[in-house]
Amino acid sequence: MVEKEGFGEITARDFQIGDIVEWTTWSENENDWCAQYGVLLSIENKIKSNRIVSVSKVVPLNEPHTELEFFTLTLKIVNKE
């Protein structure tokens, strides 16, 4: 049996710990998507809904500095370490 890569794992290869990354969140006030930025802490494969997916942990650059977890495909590299 051939073991397949986790969903998003190919994209995760472009990332390195310490990279500045971007993601978007919906703003009700602006009625638009707003960019958010943070520092990549870790990337790992996890089982979600019976599927192996690439998950990244990020600390936002703005307040609060609480660790967030994202599906790696939703992140974009802004600046390499």
Order of alpha helices (4+ residues) and beta strands (2+ residues): alpha-beta-beta-beta-beta-beta
